[in-house]
Amino acid sequence: MVYLNILRSLADQQQFNELKANAQALWSENGQLAALPLLALAHAKLGEYTEASEVCEQAAAHEDELDLDARVDLAGAYCVLLRWQIALPLLEAVLEQQPEHALALARLAWCRICEGRVAEARQLYARSAALEPQRFSVWSALARLCLQEGDLLAAQEAHDSACVDTHALRAEVAAEFTVQLQALQLEIQVAGGEIAKAEQWLEAHVASLSEATWVRLVQGFTLQLAGLDQHAAADDFLRAALKYYPENLDLISQMAELAQCQGQIPQSIYLLRRGIALARKQGQPEISWWVRLSGACVHQMDQLARQAAETALEQAEALQEDERASAEAIQVLRWQAKNALAQVESQDQHFAVAEILFREILVENPWFLPAIQGLGQQQMQCGQIEEAITLFERIKEIDPAKGYSALINARRFPEDKKTLDRLEWMARQPSLVGRSQPGFLLQLASAWEKQKNYEKGFALAAEANLGSKKFLSYDPKVHRQSCAQIRHAFCKELYEHRKGCGVASSLPVFVLGMPRSGTTLIEQILAGHSQICGAGELGIIPARIQGLNRWERNTGSGRSYPDCIDDLNATTAQGIANGILEELQVFDPDARHVVDKLPHNFENIGLIKFLFPNARIISVRRDPRDIAISNYFMDYQAKFGGMGFAYDLTWIGEQLADHNLLMQHWHQLFPGEILEINYEDVVEDTEGMARKMLDYIGVDWETQVLNFSELDRPVKTASVWQVRQPIYKTSKAKWMHYEKYIAPLIQGTNRKITWEPIEMVTLPEAGLLTDGVMHYKQQKFAQAELSFKKLLHHIPDHAAANYMLGLIYVQSDDIHDGIKLMEKALQQCPWKADWREDLAKAYELAGLPEKAAGVRQSREPLADHSAEADWRQNSGLSSMQINGAQA
């Protein structure tokens, strides 16, 4: 018994490695049953959940032979594993026999928090602390609970009571408790609004504390700031901390995480890359940094995400040969790296490959939460609903909040209101995201809607969206102006003057409309046809638009999409169109039609018809009020991008109005060529609408299209659950439950649509730059000069045209005028290394070696390597043009 008390003191002092070793020895050598719960507790505290679960089951099989203290230890292990439902009856049974068992009271307090009975938890902690005032962890837990309730005075009293006699403790234990007390004091100061005081304390102690201790305190402090929605202050202090320790990986890591929480993905990627470089410099493992980089890029930059994941896995495999690294640490890093690659494969719809990777991880560690989440989400997308539910139930055992979140997404709602209240409490726990978790609150809003408590549901949705809006860069004025530019650029005259630019293929079918209008349902119906492939939401058209923008940036034209559409000649347009066809045919080489159902392609109909005059376009309409409510209750992956409008009812209304005006424009431009389908009509007459769509596309009727809910194909949209169900009518007129809340929506929809005057250059001829370059390469300098001068007549500051005309002048003995043009071009595009080298050679030809040396010394990095390569490849030019021409 004395030895067991020593082990329990190790647990109190948070010495879990030592506890594990001694408890294992006591069980192995003496068969002491009471050592098993302590061993399970040590495993759980060290994150070894599989081992902890196995030992818990082993101890539970002998529960009747355990004394009260051992049962409390077993309950403690279950608490760490977040299985409070199992711990609760154990603790209640102990307290029936021994009501003043201090540790049982403390652990019961934690269970009461999980139940949402916070006031009772506070009383239990207070009783426990009064019985055994030397237990640091109980005072600390009580202080934080008081903080959550806003009782700063009680929190400070608990903090002061937690100050232990460090002389009775080992040095490392005393140091750890001291740091925890300092962190708690900072939390109390921040909660009380004494942020400046906390900052001053940290700055005053930067020299007296070790780097690791000070950085740890800074991390806790900035986490508190973010938890109060003071993200700017948190970011500022982290930057200030980096001035003291500019190569501290923990500070950079938290800055990257903070940036990602705010949707600042480029900033996060920059910081993660910086972390990789510093880890390499310091001889530290880079693997976890590569994993995080992959996660930051997986939804936006698929190639970089794959490269990062593959690098992480390669390094993890190589680390196994390093005898200095512990086997346990290597194993965790391997799981993380393999899971990152599985996420990339899943995002790329290589589902079979991803599933193998996920399952390999789970064979080795059934408790590895990221792999369970990844596999569960993929099974949802692929229609394996029941297996997905089973996986989500397992998540609930490991992390209840994440488990319930996944189950709600799968439309498995908690039935009892007590559970919903408890989950709401969890969703309001401060984190780097802020005072609450908006995504989780939106899921709970849907759960309350299922309970028909529409007032509660809307209140949570409004709170969640307000929490998300603070990070969003969406500007409805910018969107409205963009729509006006699209209408201006894609006008009747464009198609009259650029006839024959596209290709005649009818392979692409575009299903588009406002998000949540029913586009997924329409695509699912069409994909049931033997000659139609449903490819999902593709980024093919937006990717081409980004490619056009890259081209314009790197030619220095000063233009961007949609202004530049009039510069596409038939050769270029057909090249773009044929590239799209090649991508579409990969989905199903035998299909007559491939469906792209990206909803926001309604903004891109002009480009689609420019490239594919015969493309079939199905515009899905739905009651705008239902669209609005459905969007308002949804948390989108793309909320930091194009879906930012969905977090404000007024913005949604304005987006609906923009959509209507654009569709009116397209119908006027392409009369009779776009098929409009109403979602409500599909619900009422599915077969009739299906026949109408198939007839429009040009394929024969097939009955199996009506069995869309049974279709075995992946669905990667917010409608992933709905399309697995037969047609249901409950989503019609759902807005009526929220009628009293939609005044901002109506206001936004009906607001007068105005925009700034459009200033857009119109080129009389397409391809002046590319034609000029072609003539130049053929040494037809007079024709090339004419093309470039025509272009410069309309766009005097076009950098590439100035550069090319400068080359011609240099070779025509008008070297000084040529140099002026080349200088002007380089001033606009200073990153262009080849232009810089050509200018240096021109200086040398002009007898200006000093200037040549100067321009070579002032090199700047390329702004966009891929687009620069595009320019060089497509133009066929190199930095040897001047020398070659002179020769």
TAGIPE-V833833 format. One line per field, one symbol per residue. psi: psi as a letter, one per 40 degrees, with the letter a starting at -180 (. if undefined). A space follows every 10 residues. Layout:
psi = ???
//
This chain:
psi = dddddddddd ddefgddddd ddddddddde fhdedddddd dddddeegdd dddddddddd efddeiiddd dddddddddd efgddddddd dddddddgdf hddddddddd ddddeegddd dddddddddd dgeehddddd ddddddddee gddddddddd dehigedeii dddddddddd dddddddddd deefdddddd ddddeddeii dddddddddd ddddddeefg dddddddddd ddddgefhdd dddddddddd deegdddddd dddddddddd defihedddd ddddddeded gddddddddd dddddddddd ehediidddd dddddddddd dddddddefg dddddddddd ddddgeehdd dddddddddd deegdddddd ddddddddgd ddddddddde fgihdidddd ddddddeehi addadigddd dddddddddd eegddddddd ddddddddde eiehhddddd dddddddddg idddddefie daieiedhhh hiaihfeedd ddddddeeid ehhheahifd dddddddddd dddeefdeii hededeehid dddddddddd dddddddgde idihhhfhde edeedddddd dgdeihhhhh iihddddddd ddehhidfde beeddeehdd dddddddddd dddddddddg heehhhhhdd ddddgddddd dddddddfii hhdeeefdee hgiihgiefd ddeeiihiee ehfdddefde eeddddddde ihhiiihhhh hhhdiifddd dddddddefg dddddddddd ddddgdehdd dddddddddd eeefdddddd ddddddddge ehdddddddd dddddefgdd dddddddfii ihdgdddddd dddddeiiee dddddd.
//
